[in-house]
Amino acid sequence: MKRASTTSTGLLASSLAMWVGIAGAAATTSGPWTSVASAQDAKPVEGTDTLVLKDGKTLVGTVVSETATTIRFRRVIAGIPLEEDYARTQVAELKKGTATPTTPAPNGIYREPTAPVILPGSEDAAATQDGKKRIYWIRLEGELGTDITQKPIRDAIKDARNLKADVIVMELDADWKRGDEEGGEPLPNDAANFDEVFRAEDITPIFTQEIRKEWETPPKVVFWVKQAMAGASLLPFVSPDIYFASDARLGGIGNLSIMMDGVGDDVVREKQRSLRLGHVEGWAISGGHDYRFIRAMARIEYVLSVKYENGQPVLIEDFPSNAGEELLTDDGEKGNADSLSARVSGTGNDVLTFNARTAKALGLSRGTADSKDELISALGLDRTGVVLKGRSERIMEDWSEGIDTAKRRLKRLLEEYPRITPEPPGEYTDRTKARGRRTRALDEIQTILKQRGEGLSPRWRGQNGIPSEDQINTMKEGIKLEQLKDRK
């Protein structure tokens, strides 16, 4: 039997080198390649075993194997199969064959929420029958573009529409850290990238266009801000109904004035900044808010003060001229520049960071609430409203779990891919099988990116060497050419 030709071998080396180059280095710590399921081969079916952990978490799946000290458990998260070992000391209870089996959608595509069944006697039924205002709650917690992203928000909004919600509360708790993983350091107020406007831009049409288009009677959308830093700070501006928790902050986009420094000439840079700023100011105007709030949040050199006439705020684009005017933001020059600690905490005035007091005084916030009951009361719905038992919490948790699983699986595939080679002497059949396995690995990566790509930040992809769609397609074409040129 002939071995692969020199050209074919070169293509194989090139394909692997491309992958390893993207990753930074070939893996050396993972075990031997066992199997990689393609989107077509994978048949993820949730099992009927239930694993109850001592931390209160309940997992549904299949027991793969057991030892005296561990349980290997297989489950499917958002269509992605995952096997994990759990120490018996972690397990409170193992129930075999007790859960109801379910099958995910084909190829593990994230399942859309279906119309809920409203049971007689439930709060949802009472809201429908008694004419109460139906309140649907969506908690947005975590990082914009990872946990807070358009797919799960759309699914939750769809669930709210199925339940005929009159009011949708978006509970927003999004701080910012340095890096995607937990434990990252907080960033200064002017270091968060204003270009996160483009990430928020994927989400805002849900509120500015889709709800109005898809609902016969659009609900009131209320944003309850707990923390809204960096790009997440832009989301509430699309709604006229904003409330703050007493310790809330909204801001962290103060780097617009220094963006693109050293790139092109001053005129080009300023044009790009103005385009970005005008885009977001439009969101504020559509929500009924003063566009100058956005300008003060984003531009260090922008000076803004306020005075009050008949209890109403009047904004002034200048330093205070008398004792009745309050400085909101200075020019950040020399002696006016904030300290690093003030920038990190959002307590400085180079750029505007809203807290509960300033948001209420300036008319951005309609009020302050520190609990659901307080917010419902502030909305005037404590007697006439009922909170629906929708699926939003499960939808958001499933999404975040799916992102974690996708990251682990992509890393594992990246480690294992360079090892998919035929054993020496590498006869034709073995080479063909190896190419098939490489192709299936690339197929699986594409499936994961299709399902979860919007939740994988460019920074995380770059740090972990995740190839782009074009790079994957190039590698797959290279594998096809190797196979065509190979000889038995």
N, C-alpha and C positions, 0 to 999 in steps of 0.2 A: 504494500500500500504506500502511495506517495504521501509525503508530508506536505504541509502548506507551502505554497510558492513563496519566494523571497518577497514579492510584492504584497501578497496576502499577509505575511508575517509583519511586514512594515505597517500595513493598515491596522492590524491588531495592536501593535505597539503604540501607534499613533492614537488610536481610540482610548486605550488605557492611559496613556500619558496625558491626554486631554482631561480625562476624569481626575487623575491624580493631581494634575496641575491646578484644577479648580479647587480641589479639596485642600491643597497645600502639602499633603504627604499621604502616601499609602498607609492604610491601617496596619498595625502590627500586633494589636492586642486582642482582636476578636477571634472567636473560634473558627473552625472550618465551616465553609459554606454548606448549609443544609438544604434550604429550599427558598425560592422566591416566587410568590404567587402573583401572576399577572391579574389585570382587571378582569380578564375572561376566565382565568382558572379559579380565582378566589370565589368561594361560595360562603361568605360569612353568615353563619346562622347562630344566633344567640342560644346558648344551651339552656338546660332546665335545672342546673344546680345553683344554689344560692350560698354565697360566702358572706357572713356577717363579721365585720372586723370590730375590734374592741374600741376603735375610735368612733364607732357609730355608723360607719359607711357600709352599705350593702351592695354587693356585686352579684350580677347574674351572668352565668356563663357555663363552662364545662370544666370539671376536674380532669386534668390531663394525667397527673400522676401524684402519688403521695409517698412520703417517707415518714420516718418517726419524728422528723423535725420540721419538714416543709410540705407545703401543698402547692403544686404547680397548677395555675388556674388560667384558662383561656376565656377571653371575652372579646366582644366586638364593640368598639367605640366609634360611632358615626361611620360605620362601614369599614373600619380599619381593624383587622385582627391583631390581638396583642396577648402574649403569654407572659405571665409574671409569677415569680416565686414568692410565697408568703410564709413567714415563719409561723409555726403553730402557736407561738406565744402572742402573735398578733391577732389570732382568730378567736372570736367569741363563740361562733357556731357555724357548722357546715351542714346545709340541708341539701340532700341529693334528690333530684327529680321532683322538686316542689314548685318551680317557677313555670310560668306559661311561656312556651317558646315563641319567638317572633323572628321574622326574617326581614332584614333590611332591604331597601330598594336595590335594584340591579346595580352591580359594580360598586356597591357601598356608597352610592350618592346620598348625601345628607337628606334625611327624610323631611318632607314638608309637614307642618301641622295640619291635621284634619279637623273638620268641623266638630266641635265638642258636643257631647250628649248632655243636655241639661236635665238633671233628675228632678222629679217632683219633690217639693219640700226643701230643695237646696237654696242657698242664698242667690244663686244665679237665677233660679226659677222665680224667687220672690221679687228680684229686681225686675224681671220681665212682667210679672203679673201685677205688681203693686205700683208700677210706674216710677220706681225709684231710679235715680241717676246711677248708671252702672260705671264703676271706676275700675280701670284696668291698670295694674302696676307693672312697670318694667324697670328692673334695676340694672344700670350700666356701671359695672365696676371693673377696674383694672386699667389696662393700657389701650389707648386709642390705636386702632389698626391691628390689634391682636385679640383682645377680649371684646373690645367695643368696635364692632364692624357691621357692615350693612346686611350680611346674610342673616344672622340671628335676629337682628332688629326687625328686618322685614318679616321673618317668620312669626315673631311675637306680635307685630302689628296685624298680621293676618289672623292670628288667634283672637286678638281683640275685636277685629271686625266680625268674625264668626260669632262672638259673644255679644255683638251689638253694643259695644262700649260707648258711653257718652263722654267719658273723660279718660284720657290716657296720661298717667303720671310717669315721667321719665326721671327716675332717681339716679342722679349722676354723681359718681364717686370715682374720679379719675385724677390721681396725682401723677407726677412724672419722676422717673428715675434715670440714672445713667446706666444704660444697658437693659436688655430684655428680661434678664433673670431677676429673681427676688434678691434683695440685699444691695441693689444698686444705690449709688449716692444721689441725693437730690441735686438737681441742676440749678444754677443761678437763674434769676428771672429773665435775663437777656441772652441766655444760652440755649433755651428751648427754640427749636427751629421754626420760624414763622411759616416755612414751607409745608408744615403739617396742615396748612389750609387745604392742600391738594388731597390729603387723606380725609379730612372732614368733608370735602366736596363730594366724595362718594356716598356720604351718609345723608347730608342735608336735603337732597331731593326727596327722600322718603317723607319728610315733613312739609316741604314747600310745594311739592307737586303730586306725589303718588297718593297720599291720603286724600287730598282734595279730588283727585281724579277717580279713585277706586271706591270711595265711600259715598253712598247715597246722601247721608247726612254726616258730614265730617265731624269727628269728635273734637272737643277742646283738648289741646296738647299742653300739658303743664311740665315744666322742668323744675325739679327740686334739686338744687345744687348743694352738694356736700363738699366735694373738691372738684374743680374743673380747671386743670392746669394744661398748659401748652395747647395742642390742637383741639383738645376736648373743650377748651374754654369758648370755642367758637360755636359749638352746637346750640346752646340755649338761646342765642340771639335770634334764631328763626321763629321763636315763640313769643307772643306778647305776655304770656303768663309764666313768670319766673319767680321762684321762692328760694330763699337761702336758709341753710342751717346756721346756727349762731357762730360756729367756728369755720364756716365755709370760706374758700378762696376761689377766685376766678381770675385767671391771667396767665402769665408765663409765656408771652409771645413777643418779648421785648427786644428781639435781635434784628428786626427788619432794617434798621438804619445802618447796620454793619454787615448785612448780607452782601455777598459778592464783592467785598472789598478786594481790590487788586485784579478784578476780572473786567476787562473792557474799560472804556472811559466813563467819566462821571455821568454823562448824559444817558448812556445806555443803562448803566446801573440804576439810576434814578427812575428811568422809564419802567424797568422791571419791578422795582419796588412799588411804584405807583399803581401798576396793573394789579399786583397782588393785593395791595391795600384796598383799592376800589372794589375788587371782587368781594371781599369780606364785608366792607361797609354796606354793600348791597344787601347782604343777609340781615344786617342790623336794621336797615330801613324797612325791609319786608316784614320784620317782626315788630315794627313800631318803636324802635329804639334809636337814639341819637347816634349818628355815624361817628361823631367825635369820640365816643367811648372807645371804639376800635382803634382810632388813630392814637389816642393817649396810651392804650395798652401796647402798641406796637413800635412807636417811634420815640427814641430816647430824647431827641432834641425838641419834641413837641411840648409846648407849655400850655397847661389848662388849669383854670381856676373856676370857682363856682360862687355865686351869691344866691340868696333866697329872697324872692319877692312873693309875699302872701303865702309863704310856706312852700312855694314851688321853686325848684332849682333853675337857675339861669347860668349857662356855661359861658365862660369868657376865655378866649384864646390868648391869654397874656398872664403875667404875674399879677398878684393882688395889688390893687391901688389904694385900698383902705381896710380898716379892721373888720368890715362886714363881708369881706371876700376871703375864701379859703383856697389855698394852693393845693391842687390835686397832683400835678406833675410839673417838675422843673425841667431845665434844659440838659441836666446831666453833665454840665461842664465843670471841670476843675473842682472847686470847693463844693459844688452841688452834687457831685457824683456819689452814688450810694456805696456803702461798704459791701464786701462780699456777703457777710451774714445777712444784711438787709435784702440783698438781691435774692439769696436762697430762700429766705422766709417770706418774701413778698411784702415786706413792711416798708421798703424804700419808696421814693417818689420819682425816680428817673422815668419809670413807666407806671401805668396805672394797674394795680391789682385790686380787684373788688373784694371787700369783705362784707359781712352782713350789714354793718352800719352804713358804709358808703353806698352799697347797692340800693338799700332802702331810701337813703337820703336823696340819691341822684335819680331815683325813679326806675332803675333797672329792675329791682326786686319789688314785688307786691307785698312781701311780708317775710317774717322769720318763723321757722318751724323746726323743732328738733325731734319730732316723732311723726309717725304716720297719722296718728289721731290729731295731732296739732295741725298738720297740713290739711287734713280733711276738714277740720273745723275752720281753718283760714279760707278754704274754698267755699265755705257755707254749705257743706254737704254732710255735716255730722248727723243731721236728722233725716235728710232726704237722699242720702247716697249709700251704696253698698259696694264693697270691694269684691270684685269677681275672683273666683278661684280658677284663674287661667293657667296656661302652661308656660308663662314667660320665664319663671325661675328655672324650670327644667331645660327649656330651650337654651338659655344663656349658659347654664352649667355644662350641658352637653357640648356646646360649642367650645368652651374653654378646655374641657377635657379632651375634645377631639384635636385641638391645637397641640396640646402637650403630647398626645399620642403620635400625631403626625411628625412632630419634631424628633421624637425618639426613633420613629421608624425611618425617617429620612437619614438620620445620622447612621443608623445601623446599615442601611443600604449603601451609604457612602463608604463605610468601612469594609463591607463585604464585596463590593463590585470588583475591585482589582484582583480578588482571589478566584474569580470565576474563570478558570482556565483548565483545559484538559490535562489529565495526568500524562507524563511522558510515557511512551513516545508520541502521544497525541495523534491517534489515527483519525481518519476522516469523520467517522461516526462520532467520536468523542469531541472533535472540534465543532461539529455541527450542533451537538447538544449544548456545548458551552456557549456558543453564539445565541442559541435559543434562550438560555437562562439569562444572558446579559440583556437581551431584548426585553424579556419579561420583567427584569429588574427596572429597566428604563420605563417600561409601560406603567409599572406600579408607581414610580416616582411621578410620572405625569398625572396619574389618577389622583394621587394625594395632593399635588399642586392645584389641580382643577377643583377639588373639593375644599381645600383649606388655604389655598394660596393667598387669599385676601387677608388672612390672619398671620402671615409670615412676613415680617418686616424686611425691607431691603437690607437693613443692617444685619439682621439675624442670618439672612441668606448668604450675605457676603462673608460673615464671620465663620460660617459653617460650610462654605464652598458648595452651596446648592446650585447646580447648573440651571441656566435659563431654558425656556421652551425651545428656542432656536438651537442651543448647544445640544440638547437631548436629541432633537431631530437629526442634527448633523452626525451624532454618534450612531444613531440607529441606521442612517444611510451608509455609514462606514461599515457597519456589521454586515449589511446586505451585500455590499461590494466584496467584502472578504469572502462571503459564502459563494458568490458567483464565480470568483476567480480561483477558488480552492479546487483541488483535484483529489480523487481517491488514490 
